[in-house]
Amino acid sequence: MVSPLAETFGLPIDESYGVATEQDLAAKVRSLVTGGDLDDGLAVIAWKHEQIPQLAYDLGWHDKSRERTTWRADDYDTIFELTYTPVSYTHLTLPTKA
């Protein structure tokens, strides 16, 4: 659930995207980034972990993202971070185990 995070930071939750809408979501995020419409340039996306490599690819991280970013079925503790710069995307995975 992302509700506690959204409430803490006073951010809206957009639930209009679902399974198999990675391209639409990526297009929306890209338009927000390039239009300067994100608060502090940050978008937090909670997504089905098996589909995150596709979402990363659709966001522009084409460096073999679908092959290099896989999750075990029981991994719910990894964060995938895409950082946008005007010319490229980079990534970082951070374990969040308590």
Phi, psi and chi 1 to 4 in degrees:
 res  aa     phi    psi   chi1   chi2   chi3   chi4
   1 MET       -  137.2  -74.5  -61.9 -158.8      -
   2 VAL  -102.8   -1.9  -63.6      -      -      -
   3 SER   -55.9  -48.2  -62.8      -      -      -
   4 PRO   -59.6  -40.1  -24.7   35.1      -      -
   5 LEU   -64.3  -46.1 -179.9   66.1      -      -
   6 ALA   -62.6  -42.1      -      -      -      -
   7 GLU   -64.7  -41.2  -70.9  171.5   12.4      -
   8 THR   -59.3  -41.4  -62.3      -      -      -
   9 PHE  -100.8    4.2  -67.5   99.8      -      -
  10 GLY    63.6   39.5      -      -      -      -
  11 LEU  -107.2  145.2  -60.0  171.6      -      -
  12 PRO   -75.9  155.9   28.7  -34.2      -      -
  13 ILE  -110.7  126.0  -62.8  174.2      -      -
  14 ASP  -103.8  108.4 -178.8  -10.7      -      -
  15 GLU  -102.7   22.3  -64.3  178.7  -18.4      -
  16 SER   -83.3   -2.1   60.2      -      -      -
  17 TYR  -112.1  145.1  -61.9   92.8      -      -
  18 GLY  -145.0 -162.2      -      -      -      -
  19 VAL   -52.7  136.4  175.8      -      -      -
  20 ALA    68.8   21.3      -      -      -      -
  21 THR  -114.9   23.7   62.6      -      -      -
  22 GLU   -56.3  -41.9  -70.0   83.6   10.3      -
  23 GLN   -64.5  -41.6  -72.1 -178.0  -19.0      -
  24 ASP   -65.6  -44.2  -65.0  -24.3      -      -
  25 LEU   -62.8  -44.0  174.4   58.7      -      -
  26 ALA   -61.5  -41.1      -      -      -      -
  27 ALA   -62.9  -41.1      -      -      -      -
  28 LYS   -63.8  -46.9  177.1   65.4  174.1 -177.2
  29 VAL   -62.9  -44.0  170.2      -      -      -
  30 ARG   -60.0  -40.6  -77.7 -166.9  -48.4  -89.1
  31 SER   -67.6  -35.9   74.0      -      -      -
  32 LEU   -67.2  -40.7  -68.8  170.6      -      -
  33 VAL   -66.5  -49.8  167.3      -      -      -
  34 THR   -71.6  -26.0   57.7      -      -      -
  35 GLY   -86.3   -4.6      -      -      -      -
  36 GLY    70.5   25.6      -      -      -      -
  37 ASP   -94.9   10.3  -63.3  -38.4      -      -
  38 LEU   -99.8  134.5  -68.7  174.6      -      -
  39 ASP   -63.0  119.5  -68.6  -23.3      -      -
  40 ASP    57.3   18.2  -62.5  -37.0      -      -
  41 GLY    69.6   23.9      -      -      -      -
  42 LEU  -116.5  130.0  177.0   65.9      -      -
  43 ALA  -124.9  130.1      -      -      -      -
  44 VAL  -108.2  124.7  176.7      -      -      -
  45 ILE  -121.7  122.2  -58.2  170.4      -      -
  46 ALA   -98.3  124.3      -      -      -      -
  47 TRP  -142.5  157.0 -150.9 -108.0      -      -
  48 LYS   -60.1  122.7 -173.5  172.0  178.0  114.5
  49 HIS   -61.7  -28.1   63.3  -77.3      -      -
  50 GLU   -68.2  -21.1  -66.1   96.2  -15.1      -
  51 GLN   -99.6   -2.4  -68.0  -56.9  112.8      -
  52 ILE   -62.0  -40.0  -69.0  175.4      -      -
  53 PRO   -57.9  -39.1  -28.3   38.1      -      -
  54 GLN   -66.8  -42.5  179.9   62.6   50.2      -
  55 LEU   -61.8  -43.1 -179.2   57.9      -      -
  56 ALA   -59.9  -43.0      -      -      -      -
  57 TYR   -60.8  -46.5 -176.2   85.7      -      -
  58 ASP   -66.7  -25.3  -68.1  -23.6      -      -
  59 LEU   -78.6   -6.9  -76.7  166.2      -      -
  60 GLY   113.4   -1.3      -      -      -      -
  61 TRP   -88.4   88.3 -167.0   61.4      -      -
  62 HIS   -93.8    0.8  -64.0  163.7      -      -
  63 ASP   -73.6   68.7 -173.1   24.6      -      -
  64 LYS    58.2   33.8  -61.0 -178.6 -178.9  177.2
  65 SER   -59.9  -35.1   64.3      -      -      -
  66 ARG   -70.6  -27.4  -73.4 -176.2  -93.6 -169.7
  67 GLU   -88.6  -34.5  -65.1   91.5   17.7      -
  68 ARG   -90.7  -11.8  -69.7  176.8   47.2 -173.5
  69 THR  -121.9   89.7   54.2      -      -      -
  70 THR  -120.9  154.4   57.3      -      -      -
  71 TRP  -121.0  144.1  -90.6  -97.7      -      -
  72 ARG   -70.5  151.8  -66.3 -174.9  -24.9  -97.0
  73 ALA   -59.9  -27.4      -      -      -      -
  74 ASP   -99.7   13.2   63.3  -15.2      -      -
  75 ASP   -93.3  105.2 -179.6   -0.7      -      -
  76 TYR  -117.8   12.3  -63.2   97.7      -      -
  77 ASP  -112.9    5.0  -62.3  -36.9      -      -
  78 THR   -99.5  137.6  -61.6      -      -      -
  79 ILE  -107.3  133.0  -65.0  172.0      -      -
  80 PHE  -108.7  120.2 -169.9   73.4      -      -
  81 GLU  -114.7  124.0  178.3 -178.8  -27.5      -
  82 LEU  -105.6  127.9  -71.9  175.7      -      -
  83 THR  -111.8  122.7  -55.8      -      -      -
  84 TYR   -90.9  133.1  172.7   78.3      -      -
  85 THR  -124.6  163.2   63.2      -      -      -
  86 PRO   -55.5  -21.5  -27.5   35.4      -      -
  87 VAL  -118.3   -7.8  -66.5      -      -      -
  88 SER  -160.5  170.9   67.0      -      -      -
  89 TYR  -120.4  142.8  -69.1   86.0      -      -
  90 THR  -126.2  169.4   58.0      -      -      -
  91 HIS  -138.1  161.0   90.2  -72.6      -      -
  92 LEU  -153.5  133.0  171.9   67.0      -      -
  93 THR  -109.0  135.0   55.0      -      -      -
  94 LEU  -124.9  121.9  -57.3  169.5      -      -
  95 PRO   -69.3  140.2   17.2  -21.6      -      -
  96 THR  -122.1   26.2   57.8      -      -      -
  97 LYS   -63.6  136.6  -62.3 -175.5 -173.9  -21.9
  98 ALA   -78.7      -      -      -      -      -
